[in-house]
């Protein structure tokens, strides 16, 4: 998901006309949020297994579609494949479209890019960049016994543990157990820790 979140907007930006580039890359993010929202809504009426299987359908369609999308013209130009560059560009813009001007702009951009000094991974460790690229990596190891409030523990037990251990009790009183938990709040709150701890 992390790779797709980076690669897809770049691909969209590379194949889009200048006047539509911002709108199309924004639309990509809007559609992702819409899909997540629709999945939450559908999850109200479907079990998680059915929801997971249903989610495979758009994935299969997109996977099949990968066989038909053209390569990025900018990438073709960058690696020097002129013939493939023109073919991919013409396919994207239409058989009868005039791509001469836009193709020339891309070629000029690639040439300017080639003239720029080449960077490598070790450049990041120069003294002037160290402060900007310093990243703290934290792998949470959170257990159920860690310092939570008892109210949160009780609510999670009712939502997660009771439906697993006391299914017959829910049937006797004629009610359905919770089908999921939505943790929300500011980024500095503990919802990111609550989920992993439940798995322990």
MDTraj code that builds the backbone (N, CA, C; nanometers):
import mdtraj as md
import numpy as np

residues = "UNK UNK UNK UNK UNK UNK UNK UNK UNK UNK UNK UNK UNK UNK UNK UNK UNK UNK UNK UNK UNK UNK UNK UNK UNK UNK UNK UNK UNK UNK UNK UNK UNK UNK UNK UNK UNK UNK UNK UNK UNK UNK UNK UNK UNK UNK UNK UNK UNK UNK UNK UNK UNK UNK UNK UNK UNK UNK UNK UNK UNK UNK UNK UNK UNK UNK UNK UNK UNK UNK UNK UNK UNK UNK UNK UNK UNK UNK UNK UNK UNK UNK UNK UNK UNK UNK UNK UNK UNK UNK UNK UNK UNK UNK UNK UNK UNK UNK UNK UNK UNK UNK UNK UNK UNK UNK UNK UNK UNK UNK UNK UNK UNK UNK UNK UNK UNK UNK UNK UNK UNK UNK UNK UNK UNK UNK UNK UNK UNK UNK UNK UNK UNK UNK UNK UNK UNK UNK UNK UNK UNK UNK UNK UNK UNK UNK UNK UNK UNK UNK UNK UNK UNK UNK UNK UNK UNK UNK UNK UNK UNK UNK UNK UNK UNK UNK UNK UNK UNK UNK UNK UNK UNK UNK UNK UNK UNK UNK UNK UNK UNK UNK UNK UNK UNK UNK UNK UNK UNK UNK UNK UNK UNK UNK UNK UNK UNK UNK UNK UNK".split()
xyz = np.array([
    [0.0829, -0.1207, 0.0000],
    [0.0000, 0.0000, 0.0000],
    [0.0865, 0.1260, 0.0000],
    [0.1959, 0.1204, 0.0758],
    [0.2861, 0.2353, 0.0775],
    [0.3472, 0.2619, -0.0582],
    [0.3874, 0.1546, -0.1275],
    [0.4455, 0.1690, -0.2612],
    [0.3425, 0.2245, -0.3590],
    [0.2204, 0.1705, -0.3534],
    [0.1154, 0.2183, -0.4448],
    [0.0801, 0.3646, -0.4176],
    [0.0801, 0.4024, -0.2894],
    [0.0476, 0.5402, -0.2545],
    [0.1481, 0.6387, -0.3127],
    [0.2700, 0.5897, -0.3371],
    [0.3721, 0.6757, -0.3975],
    [0.3729, 0.6637, -0.5497],
    [0.3656, 0.5401, -0.5998],
    [0.3836, 0.5154, -0.7431],
    [0.2648, 0.5650, -0.8251],
    [0.1430, 0.5387, -0.7791],
    [0.0244, 0.5722, -0.8588],
    [0.0125, 0.7224, -0.8854],
    [0.0250, 0.8106, -0.7832],
    [0.0179, 0.9541, -0.8142],
    [0.1295, 1.0000, -0.9092],
    [0.2486, 0.9411, -0.8965],
    [0.3580, 0.9776, -0.9872],
    [0.3240, 0.9376, -1.1294],
    [0.2701, 0.8164, -1.1460],
    [0.2331, 0.7707, -1.2805],
    [0.1233, 0.8603, -1.3397],
    [0.0236, 0.8928, -1.2584],
    [-0.0851, 0.9794, -1.3058],
    [-0.0302, 1.1156, -1.3478],
    [0.0615, 1.1707, -1.2670],
    [0.1190, 1.3008, -1.2997],
    [0.2016, 1.2950, -1.4280],
    [0.2691, 1.1829, -1.4502],
    [0.3549, 1.1714, -1.5683],
    [0.2758, 1.1560, -1.6978],
    [0.1587, 1.0971, -1.6915],
    [0.0835, 1.0739, -1.8151],
    [-0.0229, 1.1809, -1.8397],
    [-0.0445, 1.2699, -1.7429],
    [-0.1538, 1.3675, -1.7548],
    [-0.1094, 1.4924, -1.8294],
    [-0.2013, 1.5561, -1.9011],
    [-0.1714, 1.6887, -1.9582],
    [-0.1499, 1.7894, -1.8458],
    [-0.0755, 1.8940, -1.8758],
    [-0.0397, 1.9920, -1.7737],
    [-0.1636, 2.0527, -1.7086],
    [-0.2650, 2.0824, -1.7879],
    [-0.3826, 2.1509, -1.7335],
    [-0.4711, 2.0604, -1.6481],
    [-0.4491, 1.9282, -1.6532],
    [-0.5307, 1.8348, -1.5748],
    [-0.4507, 1.7630, -1.4666],
    [-0.3223, 1.7869, -1.4607],
    [-0.2343, 1.7081, -1.3729],
    [-0.2746, 1.7189, -1.2260],
    [-0.2938, 1.8408, -1.1794],
    [-0.3298, 1.8590, -1.0385],
    [-0.4647, 1.7989, -1.0050],
    [-0.5613, 1.8175, -1.0947],
    [-0.6961, 1.7655, -1.0690],
    [-0.6975, 1.6128, -1.0656],
    [-0.6233, 1.5491, -1.1555],
    [-0.6249, 1.4030, -1.1622],
    [-0.5517, 1.3392, -1.0441],
    [-0.4404, 1.3984, -1.0013],
    [-0.3710, 1.3434, -0.8849],
    [-0.4531, 1.3639, -0.7577],
    [-0.5250, 1.4751, -0.7500],
    [-0.6145, 1.4973, -0.6362],
    [-0.7310, 1.3985, -0.6389],
    [-0.7833, 1.3749, -0.7573],
    [-0.8950, 1.2808, -0.7713],
    [-0.8555, 1.1407, -0.7265],
    [-0.7309, 1.1036, -0.7477],
    [-0.6826, 0.9734, -0.7015],
    [-0.6988, 0.9596, -0.5507],
    [-0.6573, 1.0623, -0.4766],
    [-0.6692, 1.0583, -0.3307],
    [-0.8146, 1.0626, -0.2870],
    [-0.8964, 1.1413, -0.3561],
    [-1.0391, 1.1482, -0.3234],
    [-1.1046, 1.0111, -0.3420],
    [-1.0703, 0.9409, -0.4492],
    [-1.1293, 0.8093, -0.4749],
    [-1.0843, 0.7066, -0.3721],
    [-0.9591, 0.7181, -0.3253],
    [-0.9124, 0.6275, -0.2197],
    [-0.9958, 0.6466, -0.0937],
    [-1.0147, 0.7724, -0.0532],
    [-1.0946, 0.8016, 0.0668],
    [-1.2395, 0.7589, 0.0477],
    [-1.2919, 0.7770, -0.0736],
    [-1.4289, 0.7339, -0.1018],
    [-1.4415, 0.5828, -0.0908],
    [-1.3439, 0.5106, -0.1448],
    [-1.3465, 0.3649, -0.1371],
    [-1.3415, 0.3145, 0.0060],
    [-1.2570, 0.3772, 0.0878],
    [-1.2493, 0.3376, 0.2295],
    [-1.3818, 0.3642, 0.2995],
    [-1.4431, 0.4791, 0.2711],
    [-1.5720, 0.5142, 0.3329],
    [-1.6807, 0.4160, 0.2906],
    [-1.6841, 0.3808, 0.1625],
    [-1.7833, 0.2852, 0.1134],
    [-1.7633, 0.1490, 0.1787],
    [-1.6365, 0.1096, 0.1964],
    [-1.6084, -0.0186, 0.2620],
    [-1.6606, -0.0192, 0.4056],
    [-1.6445, 0.0923, 0.4763],
    [-1.6970, 0.1018, 0.6128],
    [-1.8492, 0.0895, 0.6140],
    [-1.9136, 0.1549, 0.5175],
    [-2.0603, 0.1517, 0.5126],
    [-2.1092, 0.0110, 0.4793],
    [-2.0460, -0.0528, 0.3804],
    [-2.0856, -0.1888, 0.3432],
    [-2.0596, -0.2857, 0.4582],
    [-1.9531, -0.2579, 0.5361],
    [-1.9205, -0.3445, 0.6490],
    [-2.0267, -0.3486, 0.7573],
    [-2.1191, -0.2533, 0.7541],
    [-2.2283, -0.2546, 0.8524],
    [-2.3211, -0.3731, 0.8296],
    [-2.3399, -0.4096, 0.7024],
    [-2.4367, -0.5150, 0.6697],
    [-2.3712, -0.6475, 0.6299],
    [-2.2400, -0.6463, 0.6008],
    [-2.1716, -0.7691, 0.5600],
    [-2.0753, -0.8147, 0.6685],
    [-2.0536, -0.9438, 0.6741],
    [-1.9519, -0.9952, 0.7656],
    [-1.8138, -0.9594, 0.7114],
    [-1.7127, -0.9670, 0.7979],
    [-1.5793, -0.9262, 0.7540],
    [-1.5254, -1.0190, 0.6467],
    [-1.5636, -1.1457, 0.6509],
    [-1.5157, -1.2386, 0.5478],
    [-1.5744, -1.2033, 0.4115],
    [-1.7047, -1.1780, 0.4089],
    [-1.7697, -1.1390, 0.2833],
    [-1.7141, -1.0071, 0.2324],
    [-1.6887, -0.9145, 0.3244],
    [-1.6342, -0.7851, 0.2857],
    [-1.4948, -0.8008, 0.2252],
    [-1.4127, -0.8880, 0.2853],
    [-1.2777, -0.9107, 0.2326],
    [-1.2826, -0.9728, 0.0935],
    [-1.3727, -1.0698, 0.0749],
    [-1.3851, -1.1325, -0.0563],
    [-1.4393, -1.0344, -0.1604],
    [-1.5331, -0.9498, -0.1172],
    [-1.5861, -0.8484, -0.2081],
    [-1.4772, -0.7509, -0.2509],
    [-1.3873, -0.7188, -0.1585],
    [-1.2779, -0.6281, -0.1904],
    [-1.1797, -0.6831, -0.2917],
    [-1.1811, -0.8154, -0.3110],
    [-1.0921, -0.8749, -0.4105],
    [-1.1360, -0.8440, -0.5533],
    [-1.2652, -0.8137, -0.5718],
    [-1.3174, -0.7901, -0.7074],
    [-1.2519, -0.6679, -0.7723],
    [-1.2554, -0.5484, -0.7080],
    [-1.1865, -0.4349, -0.7714],
    [-1.0370, -0.4566, -0.7850],
    [-0.9783, -0.5309, -0.6903],
    [-0.8349, -0.5595, -0.7013],
    [-0.8061, -0.6422, -0.8266],
    [-0.8908, -0.7410, -0.8537],
    [-0.8724, -0.8245, -0.9726],
    [-0.8905, -0.7431, -1.1005],
    [-0.9885, -0.6525, -1.1005],
    [-1.0109, -0.5675, -1.2184],
    [-0.8899, -0.4777, -1.2440],
    [-0.8370, -0.4182, -1.1369],
    [-0.7199, -0.3314, -1.1515],
    [-0.5973, -0.4104, -1.1955],
    [-0.5823, -0.5312, -1.1412],
    [-0.4688, -0.6156, -1.1794],
    [-0.4760, -0.6503, -1.3275],
    [-0.5960, -0.6806, -1.3763],
    [-0.6138, -0.7080, -1.5184],
    [-0.5864, -0.5829, -1.6018],
    [-0.6284, -0.4674, -1.5508],
    [-0.6069, -0.3433, -1.6234],
    [-0.4605, -0.3068, -1.6396],
    [-0.3745, -0.3556, -1.5477],
    [-0.2319, -0.3280, -1.5582],
    [-0.1721, -0.3813, -1.6877],
    [-0.2349, -0.4838, -1.7436],
    [-0.1836, -0.5433, -1.8677],
    [-0.2081, -0.4527, -1.9882],
    [-0.2947, -0.3527, -1.9737],
    [-0.3346, -0.2716, -2.0889],
    [-0.2889, -0.1263, -2.0814],
    [-0.2423, -0.0816, -1.9650],
    [-0.1994, 0.0582, -1.9561],
    [-0.0611, 0.0735, -2.0183],
    [-0.0355, 0.1869, -2.0834],
    [0.0955, 0.2071, -2.1457],
    [0.2017, 0.2445, -2.0420],
    [0.3255, 0.2280, -2.0823],
    [0.4345, 0.2747, -1.9977],
    [0.4302, 0.4277, -1.9899],
    [0.4930, 0.4820, -1.8872],
    [0.5014, 0.6266, -1.8743],
    [0.5906, 0.6830, -1.9852],
    [0.5386, 0.7755, -2.0668],
    [0.6223, 0.8343, -2.1726],
    [0.7480, 0.9016, -2.1172],
    [0.7352, 0.9660, -2.0035],
    [0.8518, 1.0321, -1.9447],
    [0.9597, 0.9314, -1.9083],
    [0.9169, 0.8141, -1.8599],
    [1.0143, 0.7101, -1.8275],
    [1.0804, 0.6569, -1.9536],
    [1.0010, 0.6368, -2.0584],
    [1.0563, 0.5903, -2.1852],
    [1.1578, 0.6907, -2.2402],
    [1.1272, 0.8198, -2.2278],
    [1.2202, 0.9225, -2.2755],
    [1.3476, 0.9247, -2.1916],
    [1.3325, 0.9028, -2.0632],
    [1.4477, 0.9085, -1.9739],
    [1.5460, 0.7958, -2.0007],
    [1.4958, 0.6766, -2.0358],
    [1.5862, 0.5640, -2.0615],
    [1.6276, 0.5561, -2.2074],
    [1.5843, 0.6546, -2.2875],
    [1.6293, 0.6622, -2.4250],
    [1.5528, 0.5786, -2.5251],
    [1.4344, 0.5313, -2.4907],
    [1.3537, 0.4513, -2.5831],
    [1.2609, 0.5450, -2.6609],
    [1.3144, 0.6057, -2.7650],
    [1.2401, 0.7086, -2.8380],
    [1.1153, 0.6530, -2.9058],
    [1.1290, 0.5372, -2.9667],
    [1.0158, 0.4788, -3.0390],
    [0.9025, 0.4436, -2.9427],
    [0.9369, 0.3802, -2.8302],
    [0.8362, 0.3442, -2.7302],
    [0.7767, 0.4689, -2.6651],
    [0.8593, 0.5730, -2.6488],
    [0.8125, 0.6996, -2.5933],
    [0.7010, 0.7586, -2.6799],
    [0.7251, 0.7649, -2.8099],
    [0.6258, 0.8225, -2.9005],
    [0.5000, 0.7367, -2.9084],
    [0.5181, 0.6020, -2.9065],
    [0.4024, 0.5122, -2.9147],
    [0.3148, 0.5234, -2.7901],
    [0.3777, 0.5268, -2.6730],
    [0.3022, 0.5384, -2.5479],
    [0.2321, 0.6732, -2.5391],
    [0.2996, 0.7781, -2.5809],
    [0.2432, 0.9121, -2.5747],
    [0.1234, 0.9259, -2.6689],
    [0.1382, 0.8691, -2.7901],
    [0.0292, 0.8756, -2.8867],
    [-0.0914, 0.7968, -2.8383],
    [-0.0661, 0.6831, -2.7721],
    [-0.1753, 0.6011, -2.7192],
    [-0.2521, 0.6763, -2.6108],
    [-0.1800, 0.7501, -2.5284],
    [-0.2435, 0.8243, -2.4196],
    [-0.3239, 0.9441, -2.4698],
    [-0.2719, 1.0127, -2.5701],
    [-0.3372, 1.1343, -2.6179],
    [-0.4405, 1.1078, -2.7278],
    [-0.4377, 0.9901, -2.7865],
    [-0.5320, 0.9600, -2.8938],
    [-0.4607, 0.9476, -3.0272],
    [-0.5162, 0.8654, -3.1137],
    [-0.4507, 0.8344, -3.2405],
    [-0.4330, 0.9574, -3.3281],
    [-0.5270, 1.0492, -3.3253],
    [-0.5223, 1.1660, -3.4145],
    [-0.4692, 1.2921, -3.3467],
    [-0.4265, 1.2806, -3.2211],
    [-0.3800, 1.3991, -3.1475],
    [-0.2392, 1.4386, -3.1924],
    [-0.2133, 1.5675, -3.1890],
    [-0.0806, 1.6196, -3.2232],
    [0.0025, 1.6267, -3.0941],
    [0.1031, 1.5421, -3.0869],
    [0.1834, 1.5339, -2.9641],
    [0.3187, 1.6029, -2.9803],
    [0.3398, 1.6683, -3.0914],
    [0.4723, 1.7238, -3.1221],
    [0.5195, 1.8226, -3.0158],
    [0.4357, 1.9184, -2.9825],
    [0.4759, 2.0232, -2.8884],
    [0.4999, 1.9662, -2.7491],
    [0.4061, 1.8858, -2.7014],
    [0.4187, 1.8298, -2.5658],
    [0.5364, 1.7342, -2.5569],
    [0.5586, 1.6553, -2.6637],
    [0.6720, 1.5622, -2.6648],
    [0.8040, 1.6382, -2.6620],
    [0.8101, 1.7509, -2.7333],
    [0.9319, 1.8321, -2.7332],
    [0.9595, 1.8893, -2.5947],
    [0.8549, 1.9301, -2.5248],
    [0.8720, 1.9822, -2.3882],
    [0.9278, 1.8748, -2.2953],
    [0.8757, 1.7527, -2.3094],
    [0.9250, 1.6432, -2.2249],
    [1.0706, 1.6138, -2.2566],
    [1.1064, 1.6123, -2.3837],
    [1.2447, 1.5868, -2.4221],
    [1.3372, 1.6950, -2.3671],
    [1.2945, 1.8206, -2.3735],
    [1.3757, 1.9302, -2.3189],
    [1.3941, 1.9139, -2.1685],
    [1.2858, 1.8728, -2.1014],
    [1.2932, 1.8529, -1.9559],
    [1.3906, 1.7402, -1.9220],
    [1.3858, 1.6309, -1.9974],
    [1.4753, 1.5184, -1.9728],
    [1.6206, 1.5598, -1.9954],
    [1.6441, 1.6371, -2.0993],
    [1.7804, 1.6830, -2.1264],
    [1.8325, 1.7720, -2.0139],
    [1.7473, 1.8610, -1.9644],
    [1.7876, 1.9453, -1.8515],
    [1.8139, 1.8608, -1.7275],
    [1.7334, 1.7590, -1.7098],
    [1.7502, 1.6706, -1.5946],
    [1.8823, 1.5958, -1.6013],
    [1.9216, 1.5551, -1.7205],
    [2.0460, 1.4823, -1.7375],
    [2.1676, 1.5701, -1.7086],
    [2.1538, 1.7006, -1.7272],
    [2.2662, 1.7920, -1.7043],
    [2.2893, 1.8199, -1.5564],
    [2.1880, 1.7925, -1.4770],
    [2.1997, 1.8188, -1.3334],
    [2.2949, 1.7193, -1.2693],
    [2.3647, 1.7578, -1.1618],
    [2.4584, 1.6661, -1.0960],
    [2.3848, 1.5439, -1.0405],
    [2.4457, 1.4278, -1.0554],
    [2.3845, 1.3030, -1.0109],
    [2.3975, 1.2905, -0.8586],
    [2.2892, 1.2563, -0.7969],
    [2.2888, 1.2373, -0.6520],
    [2.2916, 1.0876, -0.6206],
    [2.3422, 1.0524, -0.5045],
    [2.3394, 0.9134, -0.4595],
    [2.2979, 0.9091, -0.3135],
    [2.2791, 0.7891, -0.2650],
    [2.2270, 0.7703, -0.1299],
    [2.3181, 0.8307, -0.0237],
    [2.4484, 0.8280, -0.0475],
    [2.5423, 0.8757, 0.0541],
    [2.5376, 1.0280, 0.0700],
    [2.4812, 1.0981, -0.0287],
    [2.4681, 1.2433, -0.0156],
    [2.3772, 1.2817, 0.1010],
    [2.2843, 1.1920, 0.1360],
    [2.1923, 1.2216, 0.2459],
    [2.2646, 1.2339, 0.3791],
    [2.3838, 1.1733, 0.3885],
    [2.4549, 1.1708, 0.5158],
    [2.5567, 1.2836, 0.5283],
    [2.5505, 1.3787, 0.4354],
    [2.6337, 1.4973, 0.4509],
    [2.5839, 1.5785, 0.5701],
    [2.6733, 1.6522, 0.6296],
    [2.6416, 1.7237, 0.7531],
    [2.5241, 1.8187, 0.7363],
    [2.5156, 1.8833, 0.6211],
    [2.4097, 1.9832, 0.6032],
    [2.2719, 1.9215, 0.5898],
    [2.2632, 1.7897, 0.5581],
    [2.1338, 1.7234, 0.5417],
    [2.0930, 1.6404, 0.6630],
    [2.1848, 1.6154, 0.7549],
    [2.1577, 1.5203, 0.8628],
    [2.0356, 1.5587, 0.9456],
    [2.0215, 1.6863, 0.9740],
    [1.9105, 1.7289, 1.0580],
    [1.7765, 1.7045, 0.9876],
    [1.7746, 1.7221, 0.8552],
    [1.6500, 1.7068, 0.7799],
    [1.6088, 1.5615, 0.7631],
    [1.7065, 1.4707, 0.7552],
    [1.6721, 1.3313, 0.7250],
    [1.6751, 1.2414, 0.8473],
    [1.6997, 1.3006, 0.9653],
    [1.6996, 1.2186, 1.0860],
    [1.5574, 1.1729, 1.1159],
    [1.5393, 1.0447, 1.1200],
    [1.4071, 0.9872, 1.1433],
    [1.4162, 0.8917, 1.2611],
    [1.3241, 0.9046, 1.3522],
    [1.3182, 0.8146, 1.4658],
    [1.2227, 0.7014, 1.4330],
    [1.2711, 0.5794, 1.4398],
    [1.1908, 0.4614, 1.4098],
    [1.1486, 0.3965, 1.5403],
    [1.0200, 0.3872, 1.5582],
    [0.9672, 0.3270, 1.6805],
    [0.8764, 0.2117, 1.6440],
    [0.9097, 0.0942, 1.6913],
    [0.8257, -0.0237, 1.6712],
    [0.7516, -0.0499, 1.8021],
    [0.6230, -0.0226, 1.8060],
    [0.5512, -0.0368, 1.9330],
    [0.5414, -0.1830, 1.9771],
    [0.5717, -0.2079, 2.1010],
    [0.5534, -0.3401, 2.1598],
    [0.4605, -0.3191, 2.2790],
    [0.3339, -0.3226, 2.2523],
    [0.2333, -0.2867, 2.3513],
    [0.1604, -0.4121, 2.3945],
    [0.1459, -0.4282, 2.5230],
    [0.0762, -0.5444, 2.5779],
    [-0.0477, -0.4981, 2.6537],
    [-0.1353, -0.5941, 2.6791],
    [-0.2616, -0.5649, 2.7462],
    [-0.2390, -0.5080, 2.8856],
    [-0.1299, -0.5451, 2.9500],
    [-0.1061, -0.5016, 3.0875],
    [-0.0485, -0.3605, 3.0953],
    [-0.0126, -0.3015, 2.9799],
    [0.0485, -0.1694, 2.9834],
    [-0.0509, -0.0649, 3.0344],
    [0.0015, 0.0510, 3.0665],
    [-0.0758, 0.1511, 3.1393],
    [-0.1920, 0.2146, 3.0645],
    [-0.3034, 0.1498, 3.0654],
    [-0.4253, 0.2062, 3.0078],
    [-0.5221, 0.2373, 3.1208],
    [-0.6224, 0.3122, 3.0871],
    [-0.7299, 0.3306, 3.1834],
    [-0.8200, 0.2073, 3.1806],
    [-0.8775, 0.1750, 3.2932],
    [-0.9629, 0.0552, 3.3019],
    [-1.0890, 0.0711, 3.2191],
    [-1.1323, 0.1958, 3.1992],
    [-1.2530, 0.2156, 3.1184],
    [-1.2296, 0.1704, 2.9742],
    [-1.1130, 0.2041, 2.9195],
    [-1.0811, 0.1638, 2.7823],
    [-1.0710, 0.0129, 2.7731],
    [-1.0061, -0.0490, 2.8714],
    [-0.9928, -0.1950, 2.8710],
    [-1.1297, -0.2622, 2.8752],
    [-1.2181, -0.2094, 2.9606],
    [-1.3511, -0.2697, 2.9743],
    [-1.4292, -0.2590, 2.8435],
    [-1.4216, -0.1450, 2.7784],
    [-1.4939, -0.1262, 2.6521],
    [-1.4396, -0.2180, 2.5429],
    [-1.3085, -0.2338, 2.5373],
    [-1.2496, -0.3226, 2.4368],
    [-1.2831, -0.4683, 2.4651],
    [-1.2871, -0.5049, 2.5929],
    [-1.3245, -0.6422, 2.6279],
    [-1.4675, -0.6715, 2.5837],
    [-1.5575, -0.5755, 2.6056],
    [-1.6966, -0.5941, 2.5638],
    [-1.7088, -0.6064, 2.4124],
    [-1.6280, -0.5298, 2.3406],
    [-1.6408, -0.5269, 2.1948],
    [-1.5655, -0.6394, 2.1262],
    [-1.4516, -0.6803, 2.1814],
    [-1.3642, -0.7770, 2.1131],
    [-1.3694, -0.9148, 2.1773],
    [-1.3584, -0.9194, 2.3105],
    [-1.3437, -1.0488, 2.3780],
    [-1.4768, -1.1179, 2.4024],
    [-1.5750, -1.0455, 2.4489],
    [-1.7035, -1.1078, 2.4820],
    [-1.7708, -1.1762, 2.3633],
    [-1.7752, -1.1148, 2.2436],
    [-1.8393, -1.1859, 2.1314],
    [-1.7718, -1.3185, 2.0970],
    [-1.6420, -1.3314, 2.1302],
    [-1.5714, -1.4560, 2.1008],
    [-1.5972, -1.5624, 2.2084],
    [-1.6021, -1.5184, 2.3331],
    [-1.6127, -1.6137, 2.4435],
    [-1.7562, -1.6437, 2.4855],
    [-1.8492, -1.5519, 2.4579],
    [-1.9852, -1.5674, 2.5092],
    [-2.0884, -1.5533, 2.3974],
    [-2.0680, -1.6234, 2.2871],
    [-2.1623, -1.6145, 2.1756],
    [-2.3016, -1.6621, 2.2160],
    [-2.3080, -1.7672, 2.3001],
    [-2.4382, -1.8201, 2.3414],
    [-2.5173, -1.7180, 2.4228],
    [-2.4479, -1.6350, 2.5002],
    [-2.5167, -1.5335, 2.5801],
    [-2.5839, -1.4296, 2.4896],
    [-2.5169, -1.3911, 2.3839],
    [-2.5766, -1.2961, 2.2894],
    [-2.6989, -1.3571, 2.2220],
    [-2.6914, -1.4871, 2.1901],
    [-2.8055, -1.5537, 2.1265],
    [-2.9244, -1.5625, 2.2209],
    [-2.8958, -1.5873, 2.3505],
    [-3.0043, -1.6018, 2.4481],
    [-3.0816, -1.4725, 2.4660],
    [-3.0121, -1.3602, 2.4654],
    [-3.0812, -1.2337, 2.4871],
    [-3.1303, -1.1726, 2.3555],
    [-3.1038, -1.2432, 2.2454],
    [-3.1583, -1.2015, 2.1161],
    [-3.0971, -1.0764, 2.0586],
    [-2.9661, -1.0605, 2.0746],
    [-2.8993, -0.9428, 2.0176],
    [-2.7734, -0.9867, 1.9433],
    [-2.7281, -0.9034, 1.8542],
    [-2.6083, -0.9335, 1.7766],
    [-2.4870, -0.8699, 1.8429],
    [-2.3741, -0.9418, 1.8490],
    [-2.2528, -0.8837, 1.9075],
    [-2.1942, -0.7774, 1.8156],
    [-2.1110, -0.6894, 1.8673],
    [-2.0448, -0.5894, 1.7814],
    [-1.9632, -0.6580, 1.6724],
    [-1.9608, -0.5993, 1.5546],
    [-1.8856, -0.6581, 1.4428],
    [-1.7532, -0.5887, 1.4188],
    [-1.7240, -0.4827, 1.4923],
    [-1.5970, -0.4134, 1.4732],
    [-1.5806, -0.3000, 1.5713],
    [-1.4622, -0.2438, 1.5726],
    [-1.4304, -0.1338, 1.6631],
    [-1.3676, -0.0225, 1.5810],
    [-1.4151, 0.0986, 1.5976],
    [-1.3576, 0.2147, 1.5311],
    [-1.2905, 0.3017, 1.6366],
    [-1.1568, 0.3082, 1.6318],
    [-1.0802, 0.3895, 1.7243],
    [-1.0482, 0.5223, 1.6566],
    [-1.0797, 0.6312, 1.7214],
    [-1.0553, 0.7611, 1.6593],
    [-1.0052, 0.8590, 1.7645],
    [-0.9437, 0.9637, 1.7173],
    [-0.8909, 1.0661, 1.8066],
    [-0.7694, 1.1315, 1.7452],
    [-0.7119, 1.2309, 1.8126],
    [-0.5929, 1.2988, 1.7608],
    [-0.4772, 1.2012, 1.7456],
    [-0.3778, 1.2315, 1.6592],
    [-0.2671, 1.1390, 1.6339],
    [-0.1859, 1.1026, 1.7564],
    [-0.1834, 1.1912, 1.8571],
    [-0.1005, 1.1622, 1.9734],
    [-0.1714, 1.0744, 2.0765],
    [-0.2957, 1.0386, 2.0510],
    [-0.3669, 0.9532, 2.1439],
    [-0.3221, 0.8086, 2.1255],
    [-0.3817, 0.7147, 2.1999],
    [-0.3307, 0.5789, 2.2065],
    [-0.4006, 0.4808, 2.1140],
    [-0.4810, 0.5284, 2.0163],
    [-0.5546, 0.4313, 1.9360],
    [-0.4616, 0.3421, 1.8543],
    [-0.3416, 0.3926, 1.8165],
    [-0.2479, 0.3094, 1.7421],
    [-0.1895, 0.1988, 1.8295],
    [-0.1894, 0.2205, 1.9594],
    [-0.1375, 0.1180, 2.0497],
    [-0.2441, 0.0181, 2.0894],
    [-0.3703, 0.0586, 2.0897],
    [-0.4775, -0.0293, 2.1350],
    [-0.4923, -0.1498, 2.0442],
    [-0.4889, -0.1278, 1.9133],
    [-0.5078, -0.2378, 1.8201],
    [-0.4058, -0.3486, 1.8345],
    [-0.2725, -0.3169, 1.8282],
    [-0.1727, -0.4227, 1.8460],
    [-0.1838, -0.4947, 1.9781],
    [-0.2202, -0.4226, 2.0843],
    [-0.2255, -0.4881, 2.2149],
    [-0.3365, -0.5920, 2.2211],
    [-0.4462, -0.5696, 2.1476],
    [-0.5553, -0.6667, 2.1474],
    [-0.5094, -0.8004, 2.0894],
    [-0.4140, -0.7946, 1.9946],
    [-0.3692, -0.9180, 1.9307],
    [-0.2842, -1.0024, 2.0243],
    [-0.2281, -0.9391, 2.1294],
    [-0.1496, -1.0148, 2.2237],
    [-0.2388, -1.0822, 2.3267],
])
top = md.Topology()
chain = top.add_chain()
for i, resn in enumerate(residues, 1):
    res = top.add_residue(resn, chain, resSeq=i)
    for name in ("N", "CA", "C"):
        top.add_atom(name, md.element.get_by_symbol(name[0]), res)
traj = md.Trajectory(xyz[None], top)
